[in-house]
Amino acid sequence: MERVSLKTSRRKEWVDITDLLGEAVARLDLSAGAALVFVPHTTAGVTVNEGADPAVAEDLEGVLCRLVPAAGPYRHAEGNSDAHAQTLLAGPSLLLPVEGGRVRLGTWQRVFFCEFDGPRAREVWVQALPLRE
């Protein structure tokens, strides 16, 4: 398993980690199969979406903030209940196809780490799932 480290700079932030995942898959020496991408944090997630226009990620951050506002009422005392709920919507993992040693994505797709309670130092775990014939 490979660990990808990153630091976020804002409380809510979408970070394009596509290239970092590509490097992790290369280190795993996975030629064909899938890569399991997992975020081991309860206030961050991972998703695939359009990466050609940065306004898309900004818009989606805004959508999640409107769906799950920072102000409660919440019972969780730490003050980050919105981050936990937004993580529920993004999800903690992805299963990405690998072919020819590379993560395969659609033309406009990129992989985003979704920070909901930053800024923080974070990790993303990448596990190789080789194709068995």
C-alpha positions as semicolon CSV with decimal commas, in nm:
position;residue;x (nm);y (nm);z (nm)
1;M;0,000;0,000;0,000
2;E;0,115;0,353;-0,078
3;R;0,044;0,655;0,138
4;V;0,003;0,995;-0,026
5;S;0,055;1,291;0,209
6;L;-0,089;1,636;0,153
7;K;-0,159;1,956;0,342
8;T;-0,472;2,158;0,295
9;S;-0,480;2,534;0,341
10;R;-0,848;2,613;0,401
11;R;-1,136;2,474;0,607
12;K;-1,323;2,369;0,290
13;E;-1,101;2,281;-0,004
14;W;-1,098;2,045;-0,302
15;V;-0,744;1,940;-0,395
16;D;-0,676;1,773;-0,731
17;I;-0,474;1,462;-0,640
18;T;-0,491;1,287;-0,978
19;D;-0,119;1,319;-1,050
20;L;-0,024;1,213;-0,695
21;L;-0,240;0,902;-0,734
22;G;-0,075;0,829;-1,069
23;E;0,266;0,842;-0,902
24;A;0,144;0,613;-0,621
25;V;0,010;0,360;-0,873
26;A;0,343;0,368;-1,057
27;R;0,526;0,290;-0,729
28;L;0,286;-0,001;-0,670
29;D;0,395;-0,148;-1,007
30;L;0,033;-0,229;-1,094
31;S;-0,004;-0,295;-1,467
32;A;-0,374;-0,391;-1,477
33;G;-0,658;-0,411;-1,228
34;A;-0,781;-0,142;-0,995
35;A;-0,655;0,098;-0,732
36;L;-0,850;0,137;-0,412
37;V;-0,819;0,497;-0,293
38;F;-0,914;0,542;0,073
39;V;-0,921;0,849;0,298
40;P;-0,865;0,748;0,664
41;H;-1,025;1,062;0,807
42;T;-1,380;1,130;0,927
43;T;-1,389;1,490;0,802
44;A;-1,247;1,444;0,451
45;G;-1,341;1,246;0,144
46;V;-1,251;1,172;-0,214
47;T;-1,445;1,202;-0,539
48;V;-1,413;1,209;-0,918
49;N;-1,545;1,509;-1,107
50;E;-1,459;1,756;-1,382
51;G;-1,112;1,904;-1,352
52;A;-1,086;2,112;-1,669
53;D;-1,272;2,410;-1,523
54;P;-1,176;2,497;-1,161
55;A;-1,514;2,665;-1,119
56;V;-1,675;2,319;-1,105
57;A;-1,494;2,226;-0,783
58;E;-1,572;2,569;-0,637
59;D;-1,940;2,527;-0,728
60;L;-1,953;2,180;-0,571
61;E;-1,791;2,308;-0,251
62;G;-2,068;2,567;-0,240
63;V;-2,340;2,308;-0,302
64;L;-2,218;2,096;-0,009
65;C;-2,201;2,403;0,216
66;R;-2,560;2,493;0,128
67;L;-2,681;2,135;0,177
68;V;-2,500;2,102;0,510
69;P;-2,445;2,447;0,666
70;A;-2,183;2,510;0,934
71;A;-2,446;2,628;1,184
72;G;-2,654;2,348;1,336
73;P;-2,844;2,257;1,527
74;Y;-2,588;1,983;1,586
75;R;-2,525;1,783;1,903
76;H;-2,158;1,704;1,831
77;A;-1,959;1,938;2,056
78;E;-1,641;1,980;1,848
79;G;-1,796;2,232;1,610
80;N;-1,730;2,029;1,296
81;S;-2,054;1,837;1,251
82;D;-2,098;1,990;0,907
83;A;-1,762;1,840;0,806
84;H;-1,871;1,491;0,917
85;A;-2,197;1,521;0,721
86;Q;-2,025;1,654;0,408
87;T;-1,783;1,361;0,426
88;L;-2,083;1,129;0,428
89;L;-2,191;1,283;0,096
90;A;-1,847;1,267;-0,068
91;G;-1,751;0,925;0,065
92;P;-1,420;0,790;0,197
93;S;-1,312;0,578;-0,101
94;L;-1,296;0,521;-0,476
95;L;-1,221;0,221;-0,689
96;L;-1,034;0,333;-1,001
97;P;-0,947;0,119;-1,303
98;V;-0,580;0,072;-1,390
99;E;-0,464;-0,029;-1,737
100;G;-0,113;-0,013;-1,877
101;G;0,016;0,094;-1,535
102;R;-0,199;0,410;-1,537
103;V;-0,519;0,518;-1,367
104;R;-0,784;0,539;-1,638
105;L;-1,023;0,835;-1,621
106;G;-1,257;1,003;-1,866
107;T;-1,143;1,302;-2,071
108;W;-1,251;1,568;-1,821
109;Q;-1,229;1,363;-1,502
110;R;-0,989;1,429;-1,217
111;V;-0,970;1,289;-0,863
112;F;-1,026;1,534;-0,581
113;F;-0,942;1,512;-0,213
114;C;-1,227;1,691;-0,036
115;E;-1,124;1,873;0,281
116;F;-1,414;1,968;0,505
117;D;-1,237;2,056;0,833
118;G;-0,898;2,204;0,751
119;P;-0,643;2,321;0,723
120;R;-0,476;1,994;0,815
121;A;-0,207;1,744;0,723
122;R;-0,383;1,450;0,560
123;E;-0,318;1,111;0,402
124;V;-0,472;0,914;0,121
125;W;-0,406;0,541;0,105
126;V;-0,372;0,364;-0,230
127;Q;-0,400;-0,016;-0,245
128;A;-0,328;-0,218;-0,558
129;L;-0,591;-0,470;-0,666
130;P;-0,422;-0,663;-0,948
131;L;-0,623;-0,823;-1,227
132;R;-0,636;-1,200;-1,186
133;E;-0,685;-1,407;-1,499
